[in-house]
Amino acid sequence: MLDADFFRRWMTATAALVDREAERLTALDSPIGDADHGSNLQRGFTAVTAALEKEAPDTPGAVLILAGRQLISTVGGASGPLYGTLLRRTGKALADAAEVSPEQLAEALRTGVDAVRTLGGAAPGDKTMIDALVPAVDALGESFAAARDAADEGARATTPMQARKGRASYLGERSIGHQDPGATSSALVMTALAEAAGE
Amino acid sequence: MSDGKLVGIVLVSHSAEVAASVADLAKALSGGGTAVLVAPAGGTEGGGFGTSAELVRAAAASVDRGAGVAVLTDLGSAVLTVKALLAEGDELPDNTRLVDAPFVEGAVAAVVTAATGADLAAVEAAAVEAYSYRKV
């Protein structure tokens, strides 16, 4: 079973990975975006870590809701409301259970990913974070490691895609040949989840 | 009319200068004088380009007189931030609406309409209609 500590580890592991990969995320965001993805997420997850320490939420749902709210408030770019909605909706779906099963997390995360799709209007194949998150959630029934690998593969698969959402979509065919920064950071979030699970 | 209370307008742009200028322009064209309730929420709190949920919340609260708040945005994170705040339920005043309208023309239409004491639905309709003003 997964308790509030597990979810805190997931968030702090995400913050550490985002710190480590911030330059790479921003570099990916330079040719097709506005070169702020790494620094925006860094600011967001630094705020998440600080808020979790200060407020010490004691259920899985409360950890994710607090984290989501911090991201919406502090990121300043589109990834704030998108990741914020992902975590908050996932957290709301977990309600106030003190512990949840991996299956319950998988189901809740699917609710969160659906909310992100509704918010941003992106579908698989649009070269967005959805391209990493959807395969990850599909694989989560198998294991955390499988979800991590599926997200990685999904992020890499965005390279030949033409962007249909966000600023990159203005570039049309020129967006082809670049890995999507949002799908890449989504893969980091899933890597952090597998780390929290010790996989 | 809505009990003599005016609908508030919030203008959310990636740029503080754009939001503030469009607010000034709309006020100047509205003839509503100081009674017009329009607040800009531009850029990040640090003064950079982007969207600040905090500035959006503060702007909406500052123009809320109970008759509703119409929010107009430019693009990208401005749209997504407002939608995410609305989805949260308790972040923005009751009866706050994201209005689907062109930023400059929609803001002028919304502010002019709100200055007459029109209700939120009428303000929204005026702003949305701005999409249909063809220029050529």
Boltz contact constraints between the chains, C-beta under 6 A:
constraints:
  - contact:
      token1: [A, 72]
      token2: [B, 53]
      max_distance: 6.0
  - contact:
      token1: [A, 72]
      token2: [B, 84]
      max_distance: 6.0
  - contact:
      token1: [A, 73]
      token2: [B, 53]
      max_distance: 6.0
  - contact:
      token1: [A, 76]
      token2: [B, 44]
      max_distance: 6.0
  - contact:
      token1: [A, 76]
      token2: [B, 50]
      max_distance: 6.0
  - contact:
      token1: [A, 77]
      token2: [B, 50]
      max_distance: 6.0
  - contact:
      token1: [A, 77]
      token2: [B, 77]
      max_distance: 6.0
  - contact:
      token1: [A, 78]
      token2: [B, 76]
      max_distance: 6.0
  - contact:
      token1: [A, 78]
      token2: [B, 77]
      max_distance: 6.0
  - contact:
      token1: [A, 78]
      token2: [B, 80]
      max_distance: 6.0
  - contact:
      token1: [A, 81]
      token2: [B, 80]
      max_distance: 6.0
  - contact:
      token1: [A, 81]
      token2: [B, 81]
      max_distance: 6.0
  - contact:
      token1: [A, 81]
      token2: [B, 84]
      max_distance: 6.0
  - contact:
      token1: [A, 84]
      token2: [B, 84]
      max_distance: 6.0
  - contact:
      token1: [A, 85]
      token2: [B, 84]
      max_distance: 6.0
  - contact:
      token1: [A, 119]
      token2: [B, 83]
      max_distance: 6.0
